[in-house]
Amino acid sequence: MDLVSLYGKGCDEVALKKRYADLAARFEKREGAPCERVYSSSGRAEILGNHTDHNHGKVMVAAISCDILACVKMAKDKITVVSEGFPPIEVNVCDTEPREREKGTSAALVRGVVKALKDRGFEFGGFTAHMTSNIYRGAGVSSSAAFEVLIAEIINDLYLGGKLSPVEKAVVSQYAENVYFGKPCGLLDQSGIAIGSLSALDFFTPENPVIEKLPPIEGYSLVITNTGGDHASLTPHYAAIRAEMNEVAGYFGKGVLRDVDYAEFISALPSLKERFTGRAVMRALHFFKENERVERAANAVKRGNTGDFLSCVNESGLSSLNLLQNCAVPGDEMQPVILGIELSRNFLKDGAVRVHGGGFAGSILAVVSDAETESYMEFMKKLFGKENVFRAAVRPLGTTLVETL
């Protein structure tokens, strides 16, 4: 596969070829034989749709140019994953029962993907994979989803004849993360990684989302900054957003907010205020307004109206701060995400900025004009460290087989 078609214009083909060759050499040295196939699974950038996917909302997401690479050969009945800097993982494809002690681990993700595919009636064997990742650490670009979708695609390619669509790979990966890993995520991360490019997704029917691939936004770059903070203890905060949205939906006899009529929601505000916390009501309001913003932003991109698109991104950031309230952990006086956003707003003359991903700690996303990108990155590096600021290109392709050897 042509590396430019996978990673986009401007990629460093020399460095990429060396990365591939080094991984293949490590595989052959440890396994005593060359690998058979090479796969790639990218990180993702959430452009719009903050915490709406789990309530069947609308999102805008992009696959980006960092990825997990895997050199792979088939095995009989065991999946073995050897990743740089981590102990090997071994999962028997005949043993799919969830294990409490595995929750929160990569082994749980592998076992969960296997279980989801078995439940769909597929039979398959194992494989040995050596992996290396340059997905930005702490940047909230969803390395776990990249790993899940990668496992699904390896099985899909080796054993299933490529029968799984990108959406099906995303759905089985989400199942693994929800049920086996223990994180109640929606489908945004997995879908963006499996589909590739810049896309607008409508999760009205989650297992069959409406997908619209969008043209690239010329003249602008994505800059992701890890502002600091640990995601390890944040799952309860993420879960509370979903739970509160679902509770408000339940007032109307619905399971998710997407099934609630907005006009009915507005009419019921006096009663909602008495029954629910103000935060829950504001989070529900964020959901409705964010869906509208995704539509506006997608139309702006299709028209080539970059100004309207940037306005939508900025509005999304303010909504996450004021309504969704996922830009700082309650009681955190440091508030690095909010600090990074406000300093970015002060710096940028032609761009937009918002919290990136789940929030509460970690990263922010800026869409920055090419003219300002270098100076903005230098500014953010001085504030948060050069190792925490990343420039990302939109990647045209989703998780895929790169090469058959």
Phi, psi and omega in degrees: 000138176295125184295330178294321179293336179272314188258348179096167180298144177089359179291154180271092185296325180297312179296322180294317179297322177294319179299316178297314183295320180296318180294317179298322179293319178295321178300309184296323180295317183281322186268346179076012179202153180290157175287164182259328184212156179235134182234158178223138178223126192269168163281180179220153173244127175275114183272314178210159178102038185295116178055047174242339186298323183288348173249028173065038183269197182247144183219161168235127187218154178226135165288142183234173198280355172275154184201169166261128173258145178223125168265131195223145164223154182289151175222170189290294188218017183228135173262121178242126179239122178246112181246142180304126175084005182227153175296150177298151177250135176229126180225123175281129184291349176269354182245094187250006180292134178295147181237124184302320183291344180273349184305137181082010182241163177294328177300322178297321180295318178298311182297322180294319177297317178301313180300314181298321179287322176298319179296338177271006175091008181275142173243137183199165178260201184254190177197161172248128182230134168253130187235150171221145185229137168242022175294130190301125180288133175074008185264001177068031181261014168070063175295329179294317178294321177300320180292314181300312183293327176298314178300315180298319182290324178299312178297317180302316183282317184288323192237337189253006177067024179071024184292331185285131173283165175306320180294320178296321176296322178294318183294316180292328178290319176298319177302315180300318182287321180291309192269318186266318180281325176097023179244123186277061183278161170272204186256002185301308187300307184295321181294314180301320181288319182288325186276317182086172178063194172264124187222147168257128184238137177243114184264031178306318169246098192304322183276000176215062185292152172280125185246128175232111176282136187249155177290157178295153177266101186285143175086007181224150177240157171266129175236123181247130182238125172277109184274355179109166181111155184253127179278350189300327184256016187264351183307318178299326178291318176298315182297326181294326178298310180297317182297318181292320176299317181294325179295319177295318177300322180298331178301328181265008181077022181244158179274331181222158183293334181300333181272001180264132177288130184298319180298322178293322177300313180297318180296329184272002185306318178302318179289321180298321181298326179283329187267328187239164175293156175300325180297317180298318179295318179293323178295323176295319178298320176304316181304308183297315182291326180292322176301318178298319182295322179299316178299313180299317183293318179297317177296322179296317179297318181294328178277350185076021180266085185295326180300315178295320178300313180297323177299319178297319179296316178297318178298321177299319178297317179293323178294320177297322180291311191268325184258306180290326176059051179240028180261354176202146173288133178310129180091352180281114182278342182284318175048058185294326180295312180296319178300313180297320179295312184292322177292326176294317178301322180291328184276316191285133174259335182219085182176189180210157183211148179198166173298148183245122176079215188297327176087197182074323173205167173100239202250161171233153179245132174238135170259114194235137176299146181302329181294331183258351191301310184296316181291323177295316180298319178297319177300313182290327178296322178295328182277319191238001179097138185296335180283357185245011181237126189228135172263129184237139172257149175288130183265129185293328187249151175276195179303131191203157165291129180263319188204141171254126186254000000 
